[in-house]
């Protein structure tokens, strides 16, 4: 005990709170708070009564963060029965670091409580509770547990007690003992720690409390495919197989057979593969086992790591389906690959053509078998035979005209807006060896768009096209010749009719130009500057949908964008060929190089946007079409230039966007 408090101080305080008619004359005093440390504080107080201390039930201290704590706040009972003199109590729980508190000594009488004066102090923390033991060792819903320990709060609701995920009700509380009750909604079994939290300090039991119910202890085998027979050992199983519900990763199936300590069950069909938990539920109580692996497809290698769309990629791994249709291979979780060959350990797939839209971007590759997915991230990048070349030297435009003389390309005229007939006159040359565009003499005729360009006898020609006539625009029948040596334009005799790129086409074979006006074919005599009738095209001409290229002594033409005919300049005969297999895009591009024809790109309205990027290669020997990687941009009305063993797609438009770029195609990819 501390030394006696001075009598003069005791006489200064008289506090009485009474619920009876005859007040009891007691002097209750709160002393100074001492020994403040991280382990707790020491409270002190005294009781004096000139007529004796009979009628005291108990006495102690209360404290709170407010300046008027009562027994409804934190409370510690120091003693009971008759008492006079000084008393102290070490408080080692329910104190937060750096928090200001107020403490009062109190005496509880029959029918009344007397408090001392409040004393303020600042806490440095507390040691917190400790759990020494508990009993019983097992239980379930509504079970009562007695917890032995130290430094518990005597205020029941200040002790937060849990068993695993369940919060318990504290029935009674002493410094060394708590009696608690589990809630009625306990629905799991297994071993769980008991914890007691007071303020910010937590104590956990060294041993586990056992929640009664099914408790699996082993699973053999620990991995398996769908349909694998699994044996689960443990305790608390039902003797009735159907009462044991076994869940693998969220999918539940009943046991096939059971004893109180063993279950047999087959791995059910699941949508996922990998590590999952097994949960066994018996009469509403569930126990879990955490280390079972549902086997699914696994990817070991993806080869090559870069490749051109349309070529073969090989995926090695395990648990693939031997039937190609039993596997699904996706790139970046979207682009579906065609599987050409499959075994349990290897898949051979065609790299999807849409990947050419974003060449060089690392992509994920996934394999799905029976809805189970294996994925490797950023393992493959597409290659492309297309690349961006130096930008066109003039203003961005569409509906231009162009031609090639020797190893120099020429592009000019056109319109600088899709929304008006804002025609141009400038012309430019391109040298693929220096990658330089150079301004040449302006076109000799009026500003024009949607005209044809071709070259024969080392001269360039621009035929027809639209030009402004007052408030209107109309096609022209003019033909102009360009001499690169003098950089000058010369007007020639008019065409057989006014033409534009809407329904007409021009091609050159054996240094002779041919003009299709609708389905009527004409051949140009450069010496006589005259057009001669030839065998008419046998198909149907459609607005903006044609394709045309020349290989050796034949022109391959489709004026409806699908039906292909070959024209033999020597025999003046048209022959039906294999139809174009792609979508009938508007204003598709077409050209020939190295003995093969190419057609595609253009604008596709509706459906998958990428289909407007498709390009197909035509083999005249086999009369076959084969898809190849398309460019990273879908551009219509572009001008192909064959230069230095490559093709340069110059200018054009994509919707309202006018192209300033040049796309370079390498046929030797």
C-alpha positions as CSV (number, residue, x, y, z in Angstrom):
1,X,0.0,0.0,0.0
2,X,1.1,3.6,-0.6
3,X,1.5,5.9,2.4
4,X,-1.6,7.3,3.9
5,X,-3.0,10.3,2.0
6,X,-3.1,13.5,4.0
7,X,-6.3,13.9,6.0
8,X,-6.6,17.4,4.8
9,X,-6.9,16.3,1.2
10,X,-9.4,13.5,2.0
11,X,-11.6,16.1,3.6
12,X,-11.7,18.2,0.5
13,X,-13.8,15.7,-1.5
14,X,-17.2,14.3,-0.6
15,X,-19.1,12.6,-3.5
16,X,-22.3,10.9,-3.0
17,X,-24.6,9.3,-5.6
18,X,-27.4,7.4,-3.8
19,X,-30.6,5.6,-4.8
20,X,-31.8,5.3,-1.1
21,X,-33.3,7.8,1.2
22,X,-30.6,7.7,3.9
23,X,-27.2,8.7,2.3
24,X,-24.1,6.9,3.5
25,X,-21.4,9.3,4.6
26,X,-18.2,8.1,2.8
27,X,-15.2,9.9,1.6
28,X,-13.8,8.3,-1.7
29,X,-10.7,9.8,-3.2
30,X,-8.9,9.2,-6.5
31,X,-5.1,9.3,-6.2
32,X,-2.6,10.3,-8.8
33,X,-1.9,7.8,-11.6
34,X,1.6,6.4,-11.3
35,X,4.1,4.1,-13.1
36,X,2.9,5.0,-16.6
37,X,4.7,2.8,-19.1
38,X,4.2,0.6,-22.1
39,X,3.1,-2.1,-19.8
40,X,0.3,-0.2,-18.2
41,X,-0.4,2.2,-15.2
42,X,-0.9,2.1,-11.5
43,X,-4.2,3.5,-10.2
44,X,-4.5,4.6,-6.5
45,X,-7.5,5.6,-4.3
46,X,-8.7,5.6,-0.7
47,X,-11.9,5.1,1.3
48,X,-12.7,6.9,4.6
49,X,-15.9,6.7,6.8
50,X,-16.2,8.3,10.2
51,X,-19.0,5.9,11.1
52,X,-17.5,2.7,9.7
53,X,-17.5,1.0,6.3
54,X,-20.3,-1.5,6.7
55,X,-22.5,-1.8,3.6
56,X,-19.7,-1.7,1.0
57,X,-20.3,-4.3,-1.7
58,X,-17.1,-3.7,-3.8
59,X,-14.7,-1.0,-4.8
60,X,-12.2,-0.2,-7.5
61,X,-11.6,2.0,-10.5
62,X,-13.4,3.1,-13.7
63,X,-11.8,4.9,-16.6
64,X,-12.7,6.3,-20.1
65,X,-11.7,8.9,-22.6
66,X,-14.5,11.2,-21.3
67,X,-14.1,13.2,-18.1
68,X,-17.0,11.4,-16.3
69,X,-16.3,7.6,-16.4
70,X,-18.8,5.3,-14.8
71,X,-19.1,1.5,-14.2
72,X,-20.6,1.3,-17.7
73,X,-17.1,2.1,-19.1
74,X,-13.9,0.3,-18.2
75,X,-14.0,-1.2,-14.7
76,X,-11.6,-3.1,-12.4
77,X,-12.8,-4.3,-9.0
78,X,-10.0,-4.2,-6.4
79,X,-11.9,-5.7,-3.4
80,X,-15.2,-6.3,-1.8
81,X,-16.8,-6.0,1.7
82,X,-16.0,-3.5,4.5
83,X,-12.8,-1.5,3.9
84,X,-11.2,1.7,4.9
85,X,-7.8,3.1,3.8
86,X,-5.8,3.2,0.6
87,X,-5.9,0.8,-2.3
88,X,-4.1,0.4,-5.6
89,X,-4.4,-1.6,-8.8
90,X,-2.0,-2.2,-11.7
91,X,-3.9,-1.9,-15.1
92,X,-2.3,-3.9,-17.9
93,X,-5.1,-4.0,-20.5
94,X,-7.5,-1.7,-22.4
95,X,-5.2,1.2,-22.8
96,X,-4.3,2.7,-26.1
97,X,-0.9,4.4,-26.7
98,X,-0.9,8.2,-26.7
99,X,-4.6,8.4,-25.6
100,X,-5.8,10.7,-22.8
101,X,-8.0,9.0,-20.2
102,X,-9.8,10.0,-17.0
103,X,-9.9,7.6,-14.0
104,X,-12.1,7.6,-10.9
105,X,-12.1,5.5,-7.8
106,X,-15.5,4.1,-6.8
107,X,-17.3,2.4,-4.0
108,X,-20.5,0.4,-4.6
109,X,-22.9,0.3,-1.8
110,X,-26.3,-1.4,-1.5
111,X,-28.4,0.8,-3.7
112,X,-25.8,3.5,-4.5
113,X,-22.4,4.2,-6.1
114,X,-19.9,6.8,-4.9
115,X,-17.2,8.1,-7.3
116,X,-14.0,10.0,-6.5
117,X,-12.8,12.9,-8.5
118,X,-11.6,12.3,-12.1
119,X,-7.8,12.3,-12.7
120,X,-6.5,12.8,-16.2
121,X,-3.5,10.9,-17.6
122,X,-1.9,10.0,-21.0
123,X,-1.4,6.3,-21.6
124,X,1.7,4.8,-23.1
125,X,-0.1,1.5,-23.8
126,X,-0.6,-1.8,-22.0
127,X,0.8,-5.3,-21.9
128,X,-2.5,-6.8,-23.1
129,X,-4.3,-10.1,-22.4
130,X,-2.8,-13.6,-22.3
131,X,-4.5,-17.0,-22.9
132,X,-3.1,-19.8,-20.8
133,X,-5.7,-22.6,-21.4
134,X,-9.3,-23.3,-22.4
135,X,-11.8,-26.0,-22.0
136,X,-13.5,-28.0,-23.5
137,X,-11.1,-28.6,-26.5
138,X,-14.0,-29.2,-29.0
139,X,-17.4,-27.8,-29.7
140,X,-19.7,-26.3,-32.3
141,X,-22.7,-24.0,-32.5
142,X,-23.8,-22.5,-29.1
143,X,-21.0,-24.3,-27.2
144,X,-19.7,-22.6,-24.0
145,X,-15.9,-22.2,-23.6
146,X,-14.0,-21.3,-20.4
147,X,-10.8,-19.4,-21.1
148,X,-8.1,-19.1,-18.4
149,X,-5.5,-16.4,-18.7
150,X,-4.4,-13.0,-17.4
151,X,-5.1,-9.3,-17.9
152,X,-8.6,-9.8,-19.3
153,X,-11.0,-6.9,-19.0
154,X,-13.6,-7.1,-16.2
155,X,-16.0,-5.3,-18.6
156,X,-17.3,-8.2,-20.6
157,X,-17.8,-6.3,-23.9
158,X,-14.3,-5.0,-23.8
159,X,-13.0,-8.6,-24.5
160,X,-13.5,-9.4,-28.2
161,X,-13.3,-13.2,-28.4
162,X,-13.2,-15.2,-31.7
163,X,-12.8,-18.8,-32.6
164,X,-11.6,-18.9,-36.2
165,X,-14.0,-16.6,-38.1
166,X,-16.7,-16.7,-35.4
167,X,-17.2,-13.9,-32.8
168,X,-18.3,-15.3,-29.4
169,X,-20.6,-13.7,-26.8
170,X,-18.7,-13.0,-23.5
171,X,-21.0,-14.3,-20.7
172,X,-18.7,-13.3,-17.8
173,X,-15.4,-11.7,-17.3
174,X,-12.7,-11.7,-14.7
175,X,-9.1,-10.7,-14.9
176,X,-8.1,-14.3,-15.1
177,X,-11.1,-16.0,-16.7
178,X,-13.6,-15.5,-19.5
179,X,-16.7,-17.6,-20.1
180,X,-17.8,-17.3,-23.8
181,X,-20.4,-18.8,-26.1
182,X,-20.0,-19.7,-29.7
183,X,-22.7,-18.3,-32.0
184,X,-25.5,-20.5,-33.4
185,X,-24.5,-20.1,-37.1
186,X,-21.3,-22.2,-36.9
187,X,-21.2,-24.0,-40.2
188,X,-17.6,-25.2,-40.6
189,X,-15.3,-27.7,-38.9
190,X,-11.6,-27.8,-38.3
191,X,-8.9,-26.5,-36.0
192,X,-8.9,-22.8,-35.2
193,X,-7.1,-20.5,-32.7
194,X,-9.0,-18.7,-30.0
195,X,-8.1,-15.0,-29.8
196,X,-8.9,-12.3,-27.3
197,X,-8.5,-8.7,-28.3
198,X,-8.6,-5.8,-25.8
199,X,-8.1,-2.4,-27.2
200,X,-5.3,-2.9,-29.8
201,X,-3.7,-5.9,-28.1
202,X,-4.5,-9.5,-29.2
203,X,-3.7,-12.8,-27.5
204,X,-4.0,-16.1,-29.4
205,X,-4.2,-19.6,-27.9
206,X,-1.1,-21.8,-28.4
207,X,-3.3,-24.8,-29.2
208,X,-6.3,-25.1,-31.6
209,X,-9.9,-25.4,-30.7
210,X,-11.6,-28.1,-32.7
211,X,-15.0,-27.1,-34.3
212,X,-16.8,-30.4,-34.6
213,X,-17.8,-31.8,-38.0
214,X,-16.1,-33.4,-41.0
215,X,-12.3,-32.9,-40.9
216,X,-10.3,-34.2,-43.9
217,X,-6.7,-35.1,-43.1
218,X,-5.4,-36.5,-46.4
219,X,-6.4,-36.8,-50.1
220,X,-4.9,-39.5,-52.4
221,X,-4.0,-38.8,-55.1
222,X,-3.3,-35.1,-54.6
223,X,-3.8,-34.3,-58.3
224,X,-6.1,-35.6,-61.0
225,X,-8.0,-35.0,-64.2
226,X,-11.8,-34.8,-64.4
227,X,-13.1,-38.3,-63.5
228,X,-10.2,-39.3,-61.3
229,X,-11.2,-41.5,-58.3
230,X,-10.0,-39.8,-55.1
231,X,-9.9,-41.3,-51.5
232,X,-10.3,-38.8,-48.7
233,X,-9.5,-39.8,-45.1
234,X,-10.4,-37.9,-41.9
235,X,-13.1,-37.8,-39.3
236,X,-16.7,-36.8,-38.9
237,X,-18.0,-38.2,-42.2
238,X,-21.5,-39.6,-42.5
239,X,-22.0,-43.3,-43.1
240,X,-24.6,-42.4,-45.7
241,X,-22.6,-41.5,-48.9
242,X,-25.2,-39.0,-50.2
243,X,-24.9,-37.0,-47.0
244,X,-21.2,-36.3,-47.7
245,X,-21.1,-33.5,-50.3
246,X,-17.6,-32.9,-51.7
247,X,-16.8,-29.6,-53.5
248,X,-13.8,-29.3,-55.8
249,X,-13.1,-25.6,-56.5
250,X,-16.7,-24.6,-56.3
251,X,-18.2,-27.7,-58.0
252,X,-20.1,-30.1,-55.7
253,X,-20.5,-33.9,-56.1
254,X,-21.7,-36.6,-53.7
255,X,-19.4,-39.2,-52.3
256,X,-19.6,-42.6,-54.0
257,X,-18.9,-44.5,-50.8
258,X,-18.3,-43.6,-47.2
259,X,-17.3,-44.6,-43.7
260,X,-16.9,-42.3,-40.7
261,X,-13.2,-41.9,-41.6
262,X,-13.1,-42.4,-45.4
263,X,-14.8,-41.1,-48.6
264,X,-14.4,-42.1,-52.2
265,X,-15.4,-39.6,-54.8
266,X,-14.6,-38.7,-58.5
267,X,-13.2,-35.3,-59.5
268,X,-16.2,-33.5,-61.2
269,X,-16.2,-31.4,-64.3
270,X,-14.9,-27.9,-63.5
271,X,-14.3,-24.8,-65.6
272,X,-10.8,-24.3,-64.1
273,X,-7.6,-26.1,-63.6
274,X,-5.0,-25.7,-60.9
275,X,-4.8,-25.7,-57.1
276,X,-8.2,-25.8,-55.5
277,X,-9.6,-26.5,-52.1
278,X,-11.8,-29.6,-51.3
279,X,-14.7,-28.8,-49.0
280,X,-16.7,-31.6,-47.4
281,X,-20.1,-30.7,-46.1
282,X,-22.0,-33.1,-43.7
283,X,-25.5,-32.0,-42.5
284,X,-24.7,-28.3,-43.0
285,X,-21.2,-28.3,-41.4
286,X,-18.2,-28.0,-43.8
287,X,-14.5,-28.9,-43.4
288,X,-11.8,-28.1,-46.0
289,X,-8.6,-29.5,-47.4
290,X,-6.5,-26.9,-49.3
291,X,-4.0,-28.8,-51.5
292,X,-5.7,-30.6,-54.3
293,X,-4.7,-29.9,-57.9
294,X,-7.2,-30.3,-60.7
295,X,-5.2,-31.1,-63.8
296,X,-5.9,-29.4,-67.1
297,X,-3.9,-28.3,-70.1
298,X,-0.4,-27.0,-69.4
299,X,1.8,-25.1,-71.9
300,X,5.5,-25.8,-71.8
301,X,6.7,-24.1,-75.0
302,X,5.4,-21.8,-77.8
303,X,7.6,-21.9,-81.0
304,X,8.5,-19.8,-82.8
305,X,8.2,-16.7,-80.5
306,X,7.7,-14.5,-83.6
307,X,6.1,-15.5,-86.9
308,X,4.0,-14.4,-89.8
309,X,0.2,-14.8,-89.6
310,X,-0.9,-17.8,-91.8
311,X,2.2,-19.9,-90.8
312,X,2.4,-22.7,-88.3
313,X,3.0,-22.3,-84.6
314,X,3.7,-25.3,-82.4
315,X,2.6,-25.5,-78.7
316,X,4.0,-28.2,-76.5
317,X,2.5,-29.2,-73.1
318,X,0.3,-31.8,-71.6
319,X,-3.3,-32.8,-71.2
320,X,-4.3,-31.5,-74.7
321,X,-7.2,-33.2,-76.5
322,X,-6.2,-35.6,-79.2
323,X,-9.1,-34.3,-81.3
324,X,-8.4,-30.9,-82.8
325,X,-11.9,-29.7,-82.0
326,X,-11.4,-30.6,-78.3
327,X,-8.9,-27.7,-78.0
328,X,-9.3,-24.0,-78.3
329,X,-6.2,-21.8,-78.9
330,X,-6.5,-18.0,-78.4
331,X,-4.1,-15.2,-78.9
332,X,-4.5,-12.3,-76.4
333,X,-7.7,-14.0,-75.2
334,X,-9.5,-13.0,-78.4
335,X,-8.1,-14.2,-81.7
336,X,-9.0,-17.8,-82.4
337,X,-6.3,-20.0,-84.1
338,X,-7.1,-22.9,-86.5
339,X,-5.7,-26.2,-85.1
340,X,-4.4,-28.4,-87.9
341,X,-2.9,-31.2,-85.8
342,X,-3.2,-32.2,-82.1
343,X,-2.0,-34.8,-79.6
344,X,-1.9,-34.9,-75.8
345,X,1.4,-33.2,-75.8
346,X,1.5,-31.0,-78.9
347,X,-0.7,-28.6,-80.9
348,X,0.1,-27.2,-84.4
349,X,-2.0,-24.1,-85.2
350,X,-2.2,-21.5,-87.9
351,X,-1.2,-18.1,-86.6
352,X,-4.4,-15.9,-87.0
353,X,-4.2,-13.3,-89.8
354,X,-5.7,-10.5,-87.7
355,X,-2.5,-10.4,-85.6
356,X,-0.9,-8.6,-88.5
357,X,-2.8,-5.5,-87.4
358,X,-0.5,-5.0,-84.5
359,X,2.9,-6.5,-85.4
360,X,5.6,-6.6,-82.8
361,X,3.2,-6.5,-79.8
362,X,3.8,-9.3,-77.2
363,X,0.7,-11.5,-76.9
364,X,-0.7,-14.1,-74.5
365,X,-1.3,-17.6,-75.8
366,X,-4.0,-19.8,-74.1
367,X,-5.2,-23.3,-74.6
368,X,-8.6,-24.4,-73.4
369,X,-9.6,-28.0,-73.0
370,X,-13.0,-29.0,-71.5
371,X,-13.3,-25.4,-70.3
372,X,-10.0,-25.5,-68.4
373,X,-7.5,-22.8,-69.5
374,X,-3.8,-22.7,-69.6
375,X,-2.1,-19.4,-70.4
376,X,1.4,-18.1,-71.0
377,X,1.7,-14.4,-71.1
378,X,3.4,-12.2,-73.7
379,X,5.0,-15.2,-75.4
380,X,4.4,-14.5,-79.1
381,X,4.7,-11.4,-81.4
382,X,3.4,-11.3,-85.0
383,X,5.6,-10.3,-87.9
384,X,4.4,-8.4,-90.9
385,X,5.6,-8.1,-94.5
386,X,4.3,-4.5,-94.4
387,X,6.0,-1.5,-92.9
388,X,5.6,2.3,-92.9
389,X,7.8,3.9,-95.5
390,X,8.7,7.6,-95.9
391,X,5.6,9.8,-96.0
392,X,4.3,11.1,-99.3
393,X,5.9,14.4,-100.1
394,X,2.9,16.4,-100.8
395,X,-0.4,17.2,-99.0
396,X,-2.3,14.2,-97.7
397,X,-4.9,13.2,-100.3
398,X,-7.1,10.5,-101.7
399,X,-8.3,9.6,-105.3
400,X,-4.8,10.3,-106.6
401,X,-3.3,9.0,-109.8
402,X,0.2,7.4,-110.3
403,X,2.5,5.4,-112.5
404,X,6.0,3.9,-112.5
405,X,8.7,4.8,-115.1
406,X,11.9,2.7,-114.6
407,X,12.7,2.7,-110.9
408,X,10.9,5.9,-110.1
409,X,7.3,6.3,-109.0
410,X,5.1,9.2,-109.7
411,X,1.9,10.2,-107.7
412,X,-0.2,13.4,-107.9
413,X,-3.5,15.2,-108.3
414,X,-6.5,13.8,-106.2
415,X,-8.5,15.6,-103.5
416,X,-7.5,16.8,-100.1
417,X,-10.9,16.2,-98.6
418,X,-13.4,13.3,-98.6
419,X,-16.2,15.8,-98.0
420,X,-15.7,18.1,-101.0
421,X,-14.4,18.0,-104.5
422,X,-11.3,19.9,-103.6
423,X,-9.1,18.7,-106.5
424,X,-5.3,19.2,-106.7
425,X,-2.8,19.7,-109.6
426,X,0.6,18.9,-108.0
427,X,2.7,15.8,-108.9
428,X,5.6,14.1,-107.1
429,X,8.3,11.6,-107.8
430,X,9.7,9.0,-105.4
431,X,13.1,7.3,-105.5
432,X,13.1,4.1,-103.4
433,X,16.9,4.1,-103.2
434,X,17.1,7.4,-101.5
435,X,13.6,7.4,-100.0
436,X,13.1,11.0,-101.2
437,X,9.9,12.6,-102.6
438,X,10.5,15.4,-105.1
439,X,8.0,18.0,-106.4
440,X,7.6,17.8,-110.2
441,X,5.7,19.9,-112.8
442,X,2.0,20.3,-112.0
443,X,-0.5,18.2,-113.9
444,X,-1.1,19.8,-117.4
445,X,-4.9,19.7,-117.1
446,X,-7.3,21.2,-114.6
447,X,-7.2,20.1,-111.0
448,X,-8.5,16.5,-111.1
449,X,-9.3,13.5,-108.9
450,X,-10.3,9.9,-109.5
451,X,-8.3,9.7,-112.7
452,X,-6.2,6.8,-114.0
453,X,-2.4,6.7,-114.2
454,X,-0.3,4.3,-116.4
455,X,3.1,4.3,-118.1
456,X,4.2,3.1,-121.6
457,X,7.2,3.8,-123.7
458,X,9.0,5.6,-120.8
459,X,6.1,8.1,-120.5
460,X,3.4,8.6,-117.9
461,X,-0.2,9.1,-118.7
462,X,-3.2,10.5,-116.8
463,X,-6.6,9.6,-118.2
464,X,-10.1,11.0,-117.3
465,X,-11.1,11.7,-113.8
466,X,-13.4,14.3,-112.2
467,X,-12.8,18.0,-112.2
468,X,-14.9,21.0,-111.1
469,X,-17.1,22.7,-113.6
470,X,-18.7,25.7,-111.9
471,X,-20.9,24.4,-109.0
472,X,-20.8,20.8,-110.3
473,X,-18.2,18.2,-111.1
474,X,-18.2,15.7,-114.0
475,X,-15.9,13.1,-115.5
476,X,-13.4,14.0,-118.2
477,X,-12.3,12.3,-121.4
478,X,-9.0,14.1,-121.6
479,X,-5.7,12.2,-121.8
480,X,-2.4,13.8,-120.8
481,X,1.2,12.5,-121.3
482,X,4.1,13.2,-119.0
483,X,7.7,13.2,-120.2
484,X,10.1,12.7,-117.2
485,X,13.1,13.8,-119.2
486,X,11.6,17.3,-119.8
487,X,9.3,17.3,-116.8
488,X,6.5,18.5,-119.0
489,X,2.9,17.5,-119.8
490,X,1.4,17.2,-123.3
491,X,-2.3,16.8,-124.1
492,X,-3.2,13.9,-126.3
493,X,-6.4,12.9,-128.2
494,X,-9.4,12.3,-126.0
495,X,-10.5,9.0,-124.7
496,X,-13.4,7.1,-126.3
497,X,-15.6,8.4,-123.5
498,X,-15.4,10.3,-120.2
499,X,-14.1,8.0,-117.4
500,X,-13.3,7.9,-113.8
501,X,-12.2,5.2,-111.3
502,X,-15.9,4.5,-110.4
503,X,-16.6,2.0,-113.2
504,X,-13.5,2.0,-115.4
505,X,-10.0,0.4,-115.2
506,X,-6.7,0.7,-117.0
507,X,-4.0,-2.0,-117.4
508,X,-0.7,-2.3,-119.3
509,X,0.5,-5.4,-121.1
510,X,3.6,-5.6,-123.3
511,X,3.9,-1.8,-123.2
512,X,0.4,-1.4,-124.5
513,X,-2.3,0.4,-122.5
514,X,-5.9,-1.0,-122.2
515,X,-8.9,0.9,-121.0
516,X,-12.1,-0.7,-119.7
517,X,-15.0,1.7,-119.8
518,X,-17.6,-0.3,-118.0
519,X,-17.3,-3.7,-119.8
520,X,-16.0,-2.2,-123.2
521,X,-12.3,-2.8,-123.7
522,X,-10.1,-0.5,-125.8
523,X,-6.4,-0.7,-126.6
524,X,-4.2,2.5,-127.0
525,X,-1.9,3.0,-129.9
526,X,0.7,5.4,-128.6
527,X,2.1,6.2,-132.0
528,X,-1.2,6.9,-133.7
529,X,-2.6,8.4,-130.4
530,X,-5.8,6.3,-131.0
531,X,-7.9,3.8,-129.1
532,X,-8.9,0.5,-130.7
533,X,-11.8,-1.7,-129.8
534,X,-11.0,-5.1,-128.2
535,X,-13.1,-8.0,-126.9
536,X,-15.4,-6.8,-124.2
537,X,-15.2,-7.9,-120.6
538,X,-17.7,-10.8,-120.1
539,X,-18.6,-10.0,-116.5
540,X,-20.6,-7.3,-114.7
541,X,-19.1,-4.0,-113.7
542,X,-19.9,-2.8,-110.1
543,X,-19.4,0.6,-108.6
544,X,-16.1,0.9,-106.7
545,X,-15.6,-2.9,-106.2
546,X,-13.2,-4.0,-108.9
547,X,-9.7,-5.4,-108.8
548,X,-7.1,-5.7,-111.5
549,X,-3.5,-6.8,-111.9
550,X,-1.3,-8.0,-114.8
551,X,1.0,-11.0,-114.8
552,X,3.2,-11.7,-117.8
553,X,1.0,-11.4,-120.9
554,X,-2.4,-11.5,-119.1
555,X,-4.6,-9.1,-117.2
556,X,-6.7,-10.5,-114.3
557,X,-9.8,-8.4,-113.9
558,X,-12.8,-8.5,-111.6
559,X,-15.2,-5.6,-112.1
560,X,-17.6,-6.8,-109.4
561,X,-14.8,-7.6,-106.9
562,X,-15.4,-11.3,-106.9
563,X,-15.7,-12.9,-110.3
564,X,-12.3,-13.1,-111.9
565,X,-11.5,-13.2,-115.6
566,X,-8.1,-13.4,-117.4
567,X,-7.5,-11.4,-120.6
568,X,-4.9,-12.8,-123.1
569,X,-3.6,-9.8,-125.1
570,X,-2.3,-12.1,-127.8
571,X,-5.5,-14.0,-128.5
572,X,-7.9,-11.2,-127.4
573,X,-9.8,-13.8,-125.3
574,X,-11.3,-13.6,-121.8
575,X,-11.2,-16.8,-119.6
576,X,-13.0,-17.4,-116.3
577,X,-10.7,-17.9,-113.3
578,X,-11.1,-18.7,-109.6
579,X,-13.3,-16.2,-107.7
580,X,-11.7,-13.8,-105.3
581,X,-12.2,-15.5,-101.9
582,X,-12.2,-12.5,-99.6
583,X,-14.9,-10.0,-98.6
584,X,-16.1,-7.7,-101.3
585,X,-14.6,-4.6,-99.8
586,X,-15.1,-1.2,-101.4
587,X,-12.1,0.4,-103.3
588,X,-9.9,-2.6,-102.6
589,X,-6.2,-2.4,-103.7
590,X,-4.7,-4.7,-106.2
591,X,-1.3,-5.2,-107.8
592,X,1.1,-7.8,-109.1
593,X,4.8,-8.5,-108.3
594,X,7.1,-11.5,-108.8
595,X,4.6,-13.4,-110.9
596,X,1.8,-13.3,-108.2
597,X,-1.3,-11.1,-108.0
598,X,-2.5,-9.4,-104.7
599,X,-5.8,-8.0,-103.8
600,X,-7.6,-6.8,-100.7
601,X,-7.5,-4.1,-98.0
602,X,-10.2,-1.6,-98.9
603,X,-13.1,-0.8,-96.6
604,X,-15.4,-3.4,-95.1
605,X,-18.8,-2.0,-93.9
606,X,-20.2,-4.1,-91.0
607,X,-19.0,-7.2,-89.1
608,X,-15.5,-7.5,-87.8
609,X,-13.5,-4.4,-88.6
610,X,-10.3,-6.3,-89.2
611,X,-11.7,-8.0,-92.3
612,X,-11.0,-4.8,-94.2
613,X,-7.3,-5.5,-93.7
614,X,-7.5,-8.9,-95.5
615,X,-5.1,-9.5,-98.4
616,X,-5.1,-12.5,-100.7
617,X,-2.3,-13.7,-103.1
618,X,-3.2,-15.2,-106.5
619,X,-1.1,-17.9,-108.2
620,X,-1.8,-17.9,-111.9
621,X,-0.2,-21.4,-112.4
622,X,-2.5,-23.1,-110.0
623,X,-5.4,-20.6,-110.3
624,X,-5.6,-20.4,-106.5
625,X,-5.9,-17.7,-103.9
626,X,-4.1,-17.8,-100.6
627,X,-4.5,-15.4,-97.7
628,X,-1.4,-13.5,-96.5
629,X,-0.8,-11.1,-93.6
630,X,-2.6,-7.8,-94.2
631,X,-1.1,-4.3,-93.4
632,X,-1.6,-2.5,-90.1
633,X,-4.0,-0.1,-91.8
634,X,-7.1,-0.5,-94.0
635,X,-6.8,2.2,-96.7
636,X,-8.9,2.6,-99.9
637,X,-8.1,4.5,-103.0
638,X,-4.3,4.0,-102.5
639,X,-1.9,4.0,-105.4
640,X,0.4,0.9,-105.8
641,X,4.0,1.6,-107.1
642,X,6.2,-1.4,-108.1
643,X,9.7,-0.3,-107.3
644,X,13.0,-2.1,-106.6
645,X,11.3,-5.4,-105.9
646,X,8.7,-4.0,-103.5
647,X,5.3,-2.4,-103.7
648,X,4.6,1.0,-102.2
649,X,1.0,1.9,-101.4
650,X,0.8,5.7,-101.5
651,X,-1.9,8.1,-100.2
652,X,-5.6,7.0,-99.9
653,X,-8.2,7.3,-97.2
654,X,-9.8,5.5,-94.3
655,X,-13.2,6.9,-93.8
656,X,-12.7,10.7,-93.3
657,X,-9.0,10.1,-92.5
658,X,-6.7,11.0,-95.4
659,X,-3.4,9.0,-95.6
660,X,-0.1,10.8,-95.7
661,X,1.8,7.6,-95.1
662,X,3.3,5.1,-97.5
663,X,3.0,1.4,-96.8
664,X,5.8,-0.8,-98.1
665,X,5.1,-4.4,-99.0
666,X,7.9,-7.0,-99.2
667,X,6.8,-10.0,-101.2
668,X,9.9,-12.0,-100.1
669,X,8.7,-12.3,-96.4
